[in-house]
């Protein structure tokens, strides 16, 4: 008879791969992913996560409740329900969530340690992954909120995955096994992201438009194509352009802005413009999920093999 924890992990992995595949398609097509996807995946991961921790007792179960709800509160716009007078307190309330979650888990670790019948490794992995994702978001490294939410949901579905499906080189397991699954996913996505500048440079070389270092990050397109392309305008550059980019919340807002910019440029007689692509990072994260499940951490895998 199959162990319930194994069945739970299998269900989580299937949800993870299916969810990220859908998210990648949506991001590639519209540069936007519905919050409902992360809500469904997050709640499912939270509920399935009880299967391996409940047999260990009340303590581990309650700690899973703490970190599970900690993740889920990121996925729902609870702050909007506070009304206009309460919105100014939303940041303070969320800081309280962070302080409470960290304090509870750290206190439990100090008293009971980490392991079976103590603090589950999955609880620590989820907490670290959320702090990691939020830190990168606040630093502007994870540009979109969907990217940070995706990382948190991946952590809730699969907190740890120490044994990839493809055998690893000797000695790598003790290194990669200490990283939460979500951290390995993001590291792998970053590795694959390095291919983007190479592809852009190859395109510019082929079109005889390579411009030194800038030739790795941008290229020219006809102004008429601007409304149909997911790009940022970089040259000619309007002084307020970057501030306007920060205020864009939906893909439709972005499209309308590109339509407006295209009309202004055509009125000035500009035929071609220098742009940088809007990278669908969730596509890279989906590749990161699959590669992490298959080989673990790609960077360490390569280093240990060669």
C-alpha positions, 0 to 999 in steps of 0.5 A, spaced: 500 500 500 502 506 498 504 511 503 499 517 504 505 522 504 507 519 497 501 520 495 500 527 497 507 529 494 505 526 488 498 530 488 502 536 490 507 535 484 502 534 479 498 540 481 505 544 481 507 542 474 500 543 471 499 550 475 505 553 472 504 550 465 498 554 465 501 560 468 506 560 463 501 560 457 497 565 460 504 569 461 506 568 454 500 570 451 497 576 456 503 578 460 498 577 466 496 571 470 489 571 474 490 571 482 485 565 482 490 560 479 495 562 485 489 562 490 486 555 488 493 552 488 495 555 495 489 552 498 490 546 495 497 545 497 495 547 504 490 542 505 494 536 502 500 539 506 496 536 512 497 529 510 504 528 512 504 533 518 498 530 522 501 523 524 507 527 527 502 530 532 498 537 534 505 541 534 507 540 527 500 540 525 499 547 528 506 550 525 503 547 518 497 552 519 501 558 521 506 557 515 500 555 510 495 561 512 502 566 512 502 564 505 495 564 503 494 571 506 499 573 500 494 571 495 488 574 497 486 582 497 484 582 504 487 589 505 481 592 500 476 589 505 478 594 510 475 600 506 479 606 505 480 608 512 483 601 514 488 601 508 493 605 511 493 600 516 494 594 511 502 594 511 502 595 519 498 589 519 502 585 514 508 586 518 505 583 524 503 577 520 511 576 518 513 578 525 508 573 528 510 567 523 517 568 524 517 568 532 512 562 532 517 558 528 523 560 531 520 559 538 518 552 536 525 550 533 529 553 539 524 549 544 523 542 540 528 542 534 527 540 527 525 533 525 520 528 526 515 530 532 518 536 532 518 542 527 517 539 520 522 541 515 517 543 511 515 548 515 522 551 516 522 551 508 516 554 507 517 560 512 524 561 509 521 561 501 516 566 503 521 571 506 526 569 500 520 571 495 518 577 499 525 580 500 527 579 492 520 582 491 521 588 495 528 589 492 525 589 485 529 583 483 522 579 482 519 585 478 511 582 478 507 580 484 505 574 480 512 572 480 513 572 488 506 569 489 508 563 484 514 562 488 510 562 495 505 557 492 511 553 489 514 552 496 507 551 499 506 545 494 513 542 495 517 545 500 523 540 499 524 535 494 531 533 496 531 527 491 530 529 483 528 524 478 534 523 475 540 521 479 545 526 481 552 526 481 556 524 487 556 529 493 551 534 490 545 531 494 548 534 501 549 541 498 542 542 494 538 538 499 539 544 504 535 549 499 528 549 499 525 547 493 522 554 491 529 557 492 532 551 487 526 553 482 528 560 482 536 559 481 534 554 475 530 560 472 535 565 473 540 560 469 535 559 464 534 567 464 542 568 462 540 565 455 535 571 453 541 576 452 544 571 448 538 570 443 537 578 443 544 579 441 544 574 436 538 577 433 541 584 433 547 581 429 543 578 424 539 584 423 546 588 423 543 592 429 548 590 434 550 596 439 555 594 444 552 592 451 545 595 449 545 590 444 544 584 449 538 587 452 534 591 446 533 591 439 529 596 434 522 595 431 517 599 427 513 604 431 507 601 427 508 594 431 509 597 438 501 596 440 502 589 438 508 587 442 510 586 449 516 591 450 518 597 453 520 603 449 527 605 451 529 610 445 526 615 443 525 615 451 520 620 454 522 623 460 516 620 464 516 613 461 519 609 467 515 612 472 509 611 468 511 603 467 511 603 475 504 605 475 502 600 470 497 594 473 494 590 468 496 588 461 490 592 458 493 598 461 500 597 458 497 596 451 493 602 452 500 606 454 503 603 448 498 605 443 499 612 446 506 612 445 506 609 438 501 615 436 505 620 439 512 617 435 508 617 429 506 624 429 513 626 430 515 622 424 519 616 428 519 610 424 523 605 428 524 605 436 529 601 440 525 597 445 527 592 451 522 585 451 518 584 457 520 577 459 515 572 461 518 570 467 513 565 469 515 561 463 522 561 465 519 559 472 515 553 469 522 551 466 525 552 473 520 547 476 521 542 471 528 542 471 528 542 479 524 536 479 528 532 474 535 534 476 535 539 482 539 545 482 542 546 475 548 550 477 550 545 482 549 539 477 553 542 472 559 544 477 559 537 480 559 534 473 565 538 470 
